[in-house]
Amino acid sequence: MKSKMTAVILTLLLGALGAGNFYLGNTKSGVAQLILFILGFFTIFIAWIPLGIWVLVDLVKLAVTPPLVFDQKYNKDKSAN
């Protein structure tokens, strides 16, 4: 069972590496954030500007998501299908 608080903390501390998205199962977004992070080293950190905005938006979205909605989206019962 995924915890909203864990997702918020991972996004806050390691969001640029896509940790929050990987934790929540959003693998494509996590990989894209990781690629932008690495790309930032080759573009004189310019790629980190959209990455920072993306992480901030993810963080705010997670923070304001009601617990019931979070559970419906990320804690679906896999055996019910």
N, C-alpha and C positions, 0 to 999 in steps of 0.2 A: 504494500500500500504506500503510495507516494504522499509525502508530506508537503503542504504548501510552504511551511516555514523553511524546510530544507531547500526547496526550489528557489525561494527568495534569497536565502543566504548564498547558495551556489551562484546565482545570477549576479548578486552584489559583489562577491569576491572573485569569481572566476568566469564572469559573463563573457569576457572577451575571448575566452577559449571555448566557449559554447557549452560549458559544464551544465548550466541550467537546462538548456534544451536537450542535451544528451540524457540527463536525469529524467526529464519528462517524456522521453521517447520521440522527440522531434529531431531525429538524426540528421535529416537534410539541412535544417537550420543550424544545427550544431556544427556540421562540417563546413557550411558556408561561413559561419563566424570564425572558425578556426583558420580557414583559408584567408579571410580578410586580415586576421591577426598576423599571420605569417607574411602576407603580402605587404603589410605595413612596414616591415623591415627593408623591403626593396623599393618602396615608394617614398622614402623620407617621411614615414609615418602618416602620409596623407590618407591612406586606406583606413586609418584608425578613427577618422572623423565620422564617417557613416557607421562604423562599427560601434563607436561610443553612443551614437544616437539610437542605434538598434537595441543595444543593451539597456539603455535608459528606458526605452519604450517597453521592452520586455519586463523590466523590473516594475514599472508603474502598473502595467497590465496585471502582473501577478499579484501585486500588493492590493489592488482594488477588487480583484475577483472574489466574490463571496465564496465561503467554504463549500457550500452546497454545489455551486456551479463548478468549482475546481474538482470536487469529487466526481461529479457526473462526467467531466471531460477526461480526467486522468486516472481515475480509480474505477473504471468499468469492471464489472465482474466478467472475466473471460469465460467462465464455465456456463454462463447464462445463454450464450449464443448457440 
